[in-house]
């Protein structure tokens, strides 16, 4: 019996289907080979033999020396391993049905997860290099969970890339923290992260560093579970990782729930876009409550918590952007928003989608916005052909990458009309709502708090759009301006007691514009409104219509205020006017003067 037939029979005893190939060739040029069953007569002496990757056969092909060295640490054991002398143990064979192969390359191929309509050159064959392919373990392939195996290939490829690019460039502590952060943010288990780090420690580091590198993983995962900022790709780049390698890592293993721009490289949470294994996700409340999750904490007391997804909406001109910028400024400075305390400083990103460059610049200067607030301005977004669209998976992935690299903890999107492509806001069937909900979830899973700014309906009752827009939100805040007074009312407040309305007042001395606590002036909002009406009357604004316009109040509200003031003798109706108009009395002028002086 010729040598190639012996190899064929051995492979068939392990459950493989064999295919004849030419000498020193990996390819089969026989028409219909994927469906054809070959007999011994098809294998001529000197031919090569390959195996079909069908019926659940998976070949983890290690294409670089770093991956070969690291493979035993993240990959599950198997009794079927082969390779050649120039790259021994470079093919790890498993069983587990998976619909899709995936390659991991960055300049050169690192790792391949191969299955389906592919061939792999098998033991007994002559490799194109001239070396003989041979078994290193000649037992049965191990049965594995294919999704888990593919995730391990992601981890192996990333670890091999880090080993190749930066591991010989100096101290390993900071790169270890960065790599551990990448794994933690992607939802990789601490056990798998430790296995990968152990491989780096034993194969590429002095043994004295092993304990420190494993401690980096432990401290990073503990910090992430506690909701603290941790290292990530930025730390790897600071240690010398190339931009190309950083992009590859983010594509292969983005933060938990982030949808990759590459359909073949989906997130760890749902690899290959395959449906979740529901039975494997089954747990009990008792088990679930023992898990370590990032702890939600207050950012602005009585208003905003970490990992909230909030919708802030109101009519045009009702201070949505004004309030959002002031809120962002307060978080950056760690001061107060109105009467509410900011618990600690945060790194905040404000994405503006509609203001002109001069308007945004002028408002930031007049409001005195902190220069440390991170900003993406509409004027810069408009320089590109592609419109900004936070419902687009590719743009979502790019935003998540930016947020991670900059360590952003809170992000504002102002507003949904200009930044999201939702065609039918009034239809629950618009796919933009599904994508926006998914984006909100991905931000929360990455530990980020997000505030979406949006328009209200013309009637002033509710946010513009279908009810599906509100579903993913933890908070829904309606903002309403009446004259110089702004009220923020909570319409939805998931998992907490309903916060009280926030009463704010706009102050403007000509140079500085501010939004301050209305109660700090020592009077209720109703009294402040009365004084605003008296002030308008003292300046010659007399009709209900003009007062309403000047103070941005409803005519009905102005009429009610004037009625109260008339009852107090502080205003009187002008009898000679055909329209409803009023004038201020001496008593009203005295009250206004006393209050102003006070």
C-alpha positions in Angstrom: 0.0 0.0 0.0 1.4 3.4 -0.9 2.1 6.0 1.8 -0.7 8.3 0.8 -3.3 5.5 1.1 -2.1 4.8 4.6 -2.6 8.4 5.4 -6.1 8.4 3.8 -7.2 5.3 5.9 -5.9 6.9 9.1 -7.8 10.1 8.4 -11.0 8.2 7.5 -10.7 6.3 10.8 -10.9 9.7 12.6 -14.0 10.7 10.6 -12.6 12.8 7.8 -13.6 12.7 4.2 -10.4 12.8 2.0 -9.8 14.5 -1.3 -6.8 13.8 -3.6 -4.5 16.8 -4.6 -1.5 17.1 -6.8 2.1 16.6 -5.5 3.1 19.5 -3.1 -0.4 21.1 -3.7 -3.2 22.0 -1.4 -5.8 22.3 -4.1 -8.0 19.8 -5.8 -8.9 20.5 -9.5 -11.4 17.6 -9.9 -14.8 19.0 -10.9 -17.4 18.6 -8.2 -15.0 17.6 -5.5 -17.1 19.1 -2.6 -19.9 16.5 -3.2 -17.8 13.7 -4.6 -16.8 10.6 -2.5 -13.3 9.4 -3.4 -12.0 5.8 -3.3 -8.5 4.5 -3.0 -8.2 4.3 -6.8 -8.3 8.1 -6.9 -5.1 8.5 -4.8 -2.1 8.0 -7.0 1.4 7.4 -5.5 3.0 10.8 -4.8 -0.3 12.6 -4.6 -1.3 14.7 -1.6 -4.3 14.2 0.6 -6.5 17.0 1.9 -9.6 16.7 4.2 -13.0 18.4 3.7 -14.0 20.8 6.5 -17.6 19.6 6.4 -19.9 17.8 8.9 -18.7 20.1 11.7 -15.0 19.9 11.1 -13.1 23.1 12.2 -9.5 23.7 11.4 -7.8 26.4 13.6 -4.9 27.3 11.3 -2.0 29.1 13.0 -0.2 31.1 10.3 2.4 32.9 12.5 5.0 31.8 15.0 3.4 33.9 17.8 0.1 32.1 17.3 1.8 28.7 17.4 3.5 29.5 20.7 0.3 31.0 22.3 -2.3 28.5 21.0 -2.1 26.1 24.0 -3.2 28.8 26.4 -6.5 30.1 25.0 -7.5 27.2 22.7 -9.3 24.2 24.2 -7.3 20.9 24.1 -7.8 18.5 21.2 -6.2 15.1 20.4 -6.0 16.0 16.7 -3.1 18.4 15.8 -0.8 18.4 12.8 1.7 20.6 11.1 5.2 20.5 9.5 8.7 20.9 10.8 8.9 24.6 9.8 5.6 25.3 11.7 4.8 22.4 14.0 1.4 22.0 15.7 -0.1 24.7 13.4 -3.4 23.0 12.7 -5.7 22.3 15.7 -8.7 20.3 14.6 -12.1 20.3 16.3 -15.7 19.2 15.8 -18.6 21.8 16.2 -21.0 23.1 13.5 -20.5 26.7 12.6 -21.8 28.5 9.5 -18.9 30.8 8.8 -15.1 30.9 8.5 -13.1 33.9 9.6 -9.5 35.1 8.9 -7.4 37.3 11.2 -4.8 39.2 9.3 -2.9 42.4 9.8 -0.2 42.8 7.3 0.1 39.0 7.3 -2.2 36.2 8.2 -2.1 35.3 11.9 -5.0 32.9 12.6 -7.8 31.3 10.5 -11.0 29.7 11.8 -11.8 27.5 8.8 -14.9 25.4 8.3 -17.4 24.6 5.5 -16.5 24.3 1.8 -12.8 24.3 2.3 -9.9 21.9 2.2 -7.0 21.5 4.6 -3.7 19.7 3.6 -3.5 16.7 5.8 -0.7 14.5 7.3 1.2 12.3 4.8 1.3 15.2 2.2 4.2 17.2 0.9 3.7 20.9 1.8 4.5 23.4 -1.0 7.6 24.4 1.1 8.9 20.8 0.6 8.3 19.8 4.2 6.2 16.8 5.2 2.9 17.4 6.9 2.6 15.1 9.9 0.5 14.3 13.0 1.6 15.7 16.4 -1.5 14.3 18.1 -3.3 11.6 16.0 -6.5 11.1 18.1 -10.1 12.2 17.5 -10.9 15.9 17.2 -12.4 17.4 20.4 -16.1 18.3 20.4 -16.4 22.0 21.2 -18.9 24.9 21.4 -18.1 26.5 18.0 -19.1 30.0 19.2 -16.7 29.6 22.2 -14.0 28.3 19.9 -14.3 31.2 17.6 -14.2 33.7 20.4 -11.0 32.0 21.6 -9.6 32.5 18.1 -10.4 36.2 18.4 -8.5 36.3 21.7 -5.6 34.3 20.2 -5.2 36.5 17.2 -5.3 39.7 19.3 -2.7 38.3 21.7 -0.5 37.1 18.9 -0.7 40.6 17.3 0.2 42.3 20.5 3.1 39.8 21.0 4.4 40.6 17.5 4.0 44.3 17.5 4.9 45.6 21.0 5.9 42.9 23.5 9.6 43.3 22.9 9.6 47.1 23.2 10.1 47.5 27.0 8.1 47.2 30.2 5.1 45.0 29.8 2.9 46.4 32.7 1.1 49.1 30.7 0.5 46.9 27.6 -0.8 44.2 29.9 -3.3 46.6 31.4 -4.4 47.8 27.9 -4.8 44.2 26.6 -6.8 43.2 29.8 -9.0 46.3 29.3 -9.7 45.3 25.7 -10.8 41.8 26.8 -12.8 43.1 29.8 -14.7 45.7 27.7 -15.5 43.0 25.1 -17.1 40.7 27.6 -14.3 38.1 27.5 -14.3 36.0 30.6 -11.5 36.7 33.1 -10.5 33.0 32.9 -9.9 33.3 29.1 -8.1 36.7 29.5 -5.8 35.2 32.2 -5.1 32.3 29.9 -4.0 34.6 27.1 -1.9 36.7 29.5 -0.3 33.6 30.9 0.8 32.7 27.3 2.4 36.1 26.9 4.1 35.7 30.3 5.5 32.3 29.7 6.4 32.5 26.0 7.5 36.1 25.6 8.3 37.6 29.0 10.8 37.0 31.8 9.3 34.6 34.3 9.7 37.3 37.0 6.9 39.2 35.2 4.3 36.4 35.2 2.7 37.3 38.6 2.5 41.0 37.7 0.9 40.4 34.3 -1.8 38.1 35.8 -2.4 40.7 38.5 -3.0 43.3 35.7 -5.9 41.1 34.5 -7.3 40.7 38.0 -7.2 44.4 38.9 -8.6 45.5 35.5 -11.6 43.1 35.7 -12.3 44.2 39.3 -12.1 47.9 38.3 -14.4 47.3 35.3 -16.9 45.4 37.5 -16.9 48.4 40.0 -17.6 50.8 37.1 -14.2 52.5 37.3 -12.3 53.7 34.1 -9.9 51.0 32.8 -7.2 50.9 30.1 -7.8 49.7 26.6 -6.7 50.2 23.0 -5.3 53.6 23.7 -2.8 52.1 26.3 -1.7 49.6 23.7 -1.1 52.4 21.1 0.8 54.4 23.7 3.0 51.4 24.1 3.8 51.3 20.4 0.9 49.4 18.8 0.4 50.7 15.2 -2.8 52.4 14.1 -3.4 49.5 11.7 -3.0 46.9 14.4 -5.3 48.9 16.7 -8.0 49.1 14.0 -7.7 45.3 13.5 -8.1 44.6 17.2 -11.2 46.8 17.4 -12.7 45.1 14.4 -12.0 41.6 15.7 -13.2 42.2 19.3 -15.0 45.5 19.8 -16.5 46.4 23.2 -19.5 44.2 24.3 -22.4 44.6 22.0 -20.7 46.9 19.5 -21.6 45.9 15.9 -18.4 45.7 13.8 -18.2 47.3 10.4 -17.0 43.9 9.0 -19.9 41.4 8.7 -17.3 38.6 9.1 -16.1 40.1 12.4 -19.1 40.6 14.7 -18.8 41.3 18.4 -18.0 38.7 21.0 -21.5 39.0 22.4 -22.9 37.4 19.3 -20.2 36.0 17.0 -21.1 35.6 13.3 -24.5 37.1 13.9 -25.7 33.6 14.8 -28.7 33.3 17.1 -27.8 33.0 20.8 -27.7 29.6 22.4 -30.8 30.0 24.5 -30.4 27.0 26.7 -26.8 28.0 27.5 -28.1 31.4 28.6 -30.6 29.9 31.1 -29.9 30.8 34.7 -31.7 31.5 38.0 -32.2 34.7 39.8 -30.0 33.3 42.6 -27.1 32.8 40.2 -27.7 36.0 38.3 -27.5 38.3 41.4 -24.1 36.8 42.3 -22.6 38.1 39.0 -20.3 41.1 39.1 -21.6 44.0 37.0 -20.4 47.6 36.9 -22.1 49.4 39.8 -24.5 52.2 38.7 -23.8 55.4 40.6 -25.1 58.9 40.7 -23.5 61.5 38.3 -25.9 64.4 39.0 -27.8 63.8 42.2 -31.5 63.5 41.6 -31.1 63.7 37.8 -28.6 61.3 36.1 -26.9 58.0 36.8 -24.0 56.2 35.2 -25.0 54.0 32.2 -28.3 55.9 31.8 -29.8 56.3 28.3 -31.8 59.5 28.5 -34.0 61.4 26.0 -34.3 65.2 26.6 -36.9 66.7 24.4 -38.7 70.0 23.9 -40.1 72.5 21.3 -37.7 74.7 19.2 -36.4 77.6 21.3 -37.1 75.9 24.6 -33.5 75.7 25.7 -32.7 72.1 24.8 -29.2 72.8 23.6 -28.7 75.5 26.2 -29.6 73.1 29.0 -27.5 70.2 27.5 -24.4 72.4 27.2 -24.8 73.6 30.8 -25.3 70.0 32.0 -22.2 68.8 30.1 -20.2 71.8 31.5 -21.2 71.0 35.0 -20.1 67.4 34.7 -16.8 68.3 33.2 -16.1 70.8 36.0 -17.7 68.7 38.8 -19.8 71.6 40.0 -23.6 72.0 40.0 -26.4 71.9 37.5 -29.0 74.3 38.8 -29.5 73.2 42.4 -28.2 69.7 41.8 -24.8 68.5 42.8 -22.4 66.8 40.3 -20.9 63.9 42.3 -17.6 63.8 40.4 -16.0 65.2 37.3 -16.6 63.2 34.1 -15.0 63.1 30.6 -17.9 64.3 28.4 -18.4 64.4 24.6 -20.9 66.7 23.0 -21.9 65.9 19.4 -23.6 68.8 17.8 -25.6 68.1 14.6 -27.2 71.4 13.6 -25.6 74.6 14.8 -23.4 76.7 12.5 -19.8 77.2 13.4 -20.2 80.9 14.5 -23.4 80.2 16.5 -21.8 77.3 18.4 -18.6 79.2 19.0 -20.6 82.2 20.3 -22.8 80.1 22.5 -19.8 78.3 24.1 -18.0 81.5 24.8 -21.1 83.3 26.2 -22.0 80.3 28.3 -18.4 80.0 29.6 -18.3 76.3 28.6 -15.3 74.5 30.0 -12.5 74.2 27.4 -12.0 70.6 28.5 -15.4 69.5 27.1 -14.8 67.2 24.1 -16.7 68.4 21.0 -17.7 67.1 17.6 -19.2 70.1 15.8 -21.7 70.0 13.0 -19.5 72.3 10.9 -16.8 69.6 10.8 -19.2 66.8 10.1 -20.5 68.6 7.1 -17.1 68.6 5.5 -17.6 64.9 4.5 -19.7 63.3 1.8 -21.3 60.8 4.1 -24.0 62.3 6.4 -23.6 61.7 10.1 -25.9 58.8 11.1 -25.8 57.3 14.5 -28.3 54.6 13.4 -25.6 53.3 11.0 -23.7 50.2 12.4 -20.4 51.3 10.9 -20.7 54.8 12.3 -21.8 53.4 15.7 -18.6 51.3 15.7 -16.5 54.3 14.9 -18.1 56.3 17.6 -17.6 53.5 20.2 -13.9 53.4 19.2 -13.6 57.1 19.6 -15.4 57.0 23.0 -13.1 54.2 24.2 -9.9 55.8 23.0 -10.8 59.2 24.6 -12.1 57.6 27.9 -15.5 59.3 27.4 -17.9 58.6 30.2 -20.9 60.7 29.1 -22.0 61.6 25.6 -24.7 64.0 24.3 -26.2 63.8 20.8 -27.9 67.0 19.8 -30.1 66.2 18.1 -31.8 63.1 16.6 -33.3 64.9 13.6 -29.8 65.9 12.4 -27.7 62.9 13.6 -30.0 59.9 13.1 -31.6 58.7 9.9 -35.1 57.7 11.0 -37.4 58.2 8.0 -40.7 57.7 9.6 -40.6 59.1 13.2 -44.3 58.4 13.6 -44.0 54.7 12.6 -42.9 52.1 15.1 -41.9 50.0 12.1 -39.0 52.3 11.0 -35.8 50.2 11.3 -34.0 53.3 12.6 -35.7 52.9 16.0 -34.3 49.3 16.3 -30.8 50.5 15.5 -31.0 53.4 17.9 -32.2 51.2 20.7 -29.3 48.8 20.0 -26.8 51.7 20.0 -28.2 52.9 23.4 -27.7 49.4 24.7 -24.1 49.2 23.4 -23.2 52.5 25.0 -24.6 51.3 28.3 -22.8 48.0 28.0 -19.6 49.9 27.4 -20.3 51.8 30.7 -21.2 55.1 28.9 -24.1 57.4 29.9 -25.9 58.9 26.8 -28.3 61.8 26.4 -30.2 62.0 23.1 -31.6 65.5 22.5 -34.9 65.6 20.4 -37.8 67.7 19.4 -41.3 67.7 20.9 -44.5 67.6 19.0 -46.1 70.9 17.9 -48.8 70.5 20.6 -46.1 70.3 23.2 -47.4 67.0 24.4 -44.7 64.3 24.1 -41.6 63.7 22.1 -42.0 63.7 18.3 -42.1 60.2 17.0 -43.5 56.8 17.8 -43.6 55.2 21.2 -40.8 52.8 20.2 -38.4 55.7 20.5 -39.0 55.8 24.3 -38.7 52.1 24.9 -34.9 51.8 25.4 -34.6 55.0 27.5 -34.1 54.9 31.3 -35.1 58.6 31.5 -37.3 60.8 29.4 -37.2 64.4 30.3 -39.5 67.1 28.9 -38.0 70.6 28.9 -40.3 73.7 28.7 -39.3 77.3 28.6 -41.7 80.1 29.8 -40.0 83.4 29.5 -36.7 83.3 31.4 -37.8 80.2 33.3 -37.1 76.6 32.3 -38.7 73.5 33.7 -37.4 70.0 33.3 -40.1 67.4 34.0 -39.4 63.6 34.2 -41.9 61.6 32.2 -40.0 58.2 32.6 -37.7 57.2 35.3 -36.8 53.5 35.2 -35.8 51.8 38.5 -35.9 54.9 40.7 -38.4 57.2 42.4 -39.7 60.0 40.3 -37.4 63.0 40.6 -38.9 66.3 41.3 -39.2 68.9 38.5 -36.1 71.0 38.1 -36.7 74.7 38.0 -34.1 76.8 36.2 -33.8 80.5 35.3 -32.0 82.1 32.4 -29.8 85.1 33.3 -28.1 87.4 30.7 -26.1 90.4 31.6 -25.2 91.1 28.0 -21.8 89.3 28.2 -22.6 86.1 30.1 -25.5 83.8 29.6 -26.3 81.2 32.4 -28.9 78.8 33.5 -29.2 78.9 37.3 -31.3 77.5 40.0 -34.6 79.4 40.0 -35.1 78.9 43.7 -31.8 80.6 44.5 -33.6 83.9 43.9 -35.6 83.3 47.0 -39.0 83.2 45.3 -41.2 80.5 43.7 -41.4 80.3 39.9 -45.0 81.7 39.9 -43.8 84.8 41.7 -40.9 85.2 39.2 -43.4 85.0 36.3 -45.4 87.8 37.8 -42.3 90.0 38.1 -41.4 89.2 34.5 -44.9 90.4 33.4 -44.6 93.5 35.5 -41.2 94.2 34.0 -42.6 93.9 30.5 -45.5 96.3 31.3 -43.0 98.8 32.7 -41.2 98.8 29.4 -44.4 99.6 27.4 -45.3 96.0 26.3 -49.0 96.1 27.0 -51.0 93.6 25.0 -51.4 90.0 26.1 -50.1 88.9 22.7 -47.0 91.0 22.8 -46.2 90.0 26.4 -46.6 86.3 25.5 -44.2 86.8 22.6 -41.6 88.8 24.7 -41.6 86.2 27.5 -42.1 83.0 25.4 -45.3 82.3 27.4 -48.6 81.0 26.2 -51.3 83.7 25.9 -53.5 81.7 28.3 -50.7 81.8 30.9 -50.1 85.5 30.4 -53.9 86.2 30.8 -54.0 84.1 34.1 -51.0 86.0 35.5 -52.5 89.4 34.6 -55.8 88.4 36.2 -53.9 87.6 39.5 -51.9 90.9 39.3 -55.1 92.9 38.7 -56.7 91.3 41.7 -53.7 92.6 43.8 -54.1 96.0 42.2 -50.7 95.9 40.5 -52.0 96.1 37.0 -55.1 97.6 35.3 -56.8 97.0 32.1 -56.6 99.8 29.5 -60.3 100.7 28.9 -59.6 102.6 25.8 -58.0 99.7 23.9 -60.1 97.6 21.6 -57.7 94.7 22.4 -56.9 93.2 25.7 -54.0 95.3 27.0 -52.8 96.3 30.4 -50.6 98.9 32.2 -48.7 98.7 35.4 -50.0 100.6 38.5 -48.0 102.5 41.0 -48.5 99.6 43.4 -47.1 97.2 40.8 -44.2 99.6 40.0 -43.4 99.8 43.7 -43.4 96.0 44.0 -41.2 95.6 40.9 -38.7 98.2 42.2 -38.5 96.7 45.7 -37.9 93.2 44.2 -35.4 94.4 41.7 -33.5 96.3 44.4 -33.7 93.3 46.8 
